[in-house]
């Protein structure tokens, strides 16, 4: 089998990358390999609104947002295989399996990694107690309620205040459950401010910061959880324990980019994001393999996923057409300074920039009345004030192409308090 560009994953990143690649080079064939039985990925179970404000200038639900991109596939040189699991990725070929073809290999000019991310399970959280019924990740509960039509429980405690956990607090409440508390280990929420207001405040659901679950009590099903306040080292403080009766515990404790395939292909991984290191074209350390979406770094808005993925798809098409091998000899390193946990991209080649360079990053903590600084070889080039910066919301800086000289060795992004 042969395709000029293979897209691994048919979620929001894969759809945007495929459409962009096909529009950039209509003569190239694009093949999407999707392991689910339909395109759209996680969007299919996100029936709440809030999608598309940046991309389509209107508020859509997740399925509506996915449908907009699926309709764009019509008339383009794009094909897709569903119920297809990718087994291996290498430079110039992708190996996959499905019930119709068996194990097969697709020869390709470029591959775009769009595998998305997965939830952190209970086993990674070290919560003491038995393993009863009633413990779910928030995403699993979302699928049960929104697609399968099942209610996970009636009295709920949520651990973690990521966006999925916040949205499920509202969803469970609307379906008749009693959400007793959302507990967050950190002293700040991991979700968007708008979700805290719309999903917790509007329904009088308490958000307990610097709290965690230290025990799960049960027989066959969860009967209660014990929570406690934690200190600055995230250790439970003796004497602060309280028991909350419930039949369900939802875990919303972070997302992990799906990069088993990337690691097997020897793609260089950024330890801060657990996603590939990429340049300004979203090309990984292996020529011809690109990465975008939540497999690259976990986003807060799907609109940003689509924007980055469109750039990745366009870059993949140009790679196939031009057969250019990435030259990193003059690449500018993008470094993290004070208050910045990671940046995307990790490197930039000034000669390859067509327009502005967008650097996205997340902070290491909450900063109020602070400044975002961008330094070129230690010299401050951008100094922008922000009233508040939180880890739950992705930040970005936009640098003009003409301001980035090829002689620059490194660009540093930092946050300083006012």
Number of C-alpha atoms within 10 A of each C-alpha: 9 15 20 20 31 30 29 26 27 30 25 27 34 35 29 29 35 34 24 24 29 22 17 17 18 16 13 19 20 28 22 27 25 25 21 16 11 14 25 25 24 17 20 20 20 22 17 15 15 17 24 22 14 14 14 12 9 11 16 18 18 23 19 19 24 24 15 14 20 17 9 16 17 11 9 18 18 22 15 17 17 16 15 23 19 21 15 16 22 20 15 17 20 23 15 20 18 15 9 8 10 9 14 14 17 18 19 22 22 28 32 28 30 31 30 26 20 14 18 15 16 17 8 8 11 10 13 13 12 14 15 15 16 18 23 18 20 27 20 15 24 25 16 15 18 16 13 11 10 12 15 22 20 15 21 26 24 28 24 29 30 23 24 23 28 27 21 22 28 22 20 21 19 11 11 12 17 18 26 19 19 25 25 25 24 20 16 17 25 24 21 19 14 12 20 22 13 13 21 22 14 11 14 12 19 13 21 22 18 20 26 26 26 19 17 23 21 18 10 11 17 21 19 20 22 15 21 23 23 21 14 9 7 14 15 20 12 9 8 11 18 12 15 18 15 23 21 24 26 25 28 28 25 18 18 19 21 20 21 12 16 22 14 12 15 14 21 16 18 17 10 10 20 17 28 30 24 25 24 22 23 28 25 27 18 16 18 25 27 28 33 31 30 26 24 32 27 19 19 17 16 22 19 18 22 24 18 21 31 24 18 30 34 22 24 33 30 16 21 18 14 9 13 11 10 18 9 13 7 15 21 23 19 23 20 19 19 15 20 21 18 22 25 25 24 22 22 26 20 20 12 12 15 10 10 14 18 15 18 18 23 21 23 16 15 15 19 14 12 18 20 21 20 24 18 19 15 11 11 13 14 16 15 11 16 15 11 12 22 20 21 22 18 17 16 15 16 11 16 12 15 11 12 19 13 13 11 14 14 16 23 21 26 19 23 17 15 11
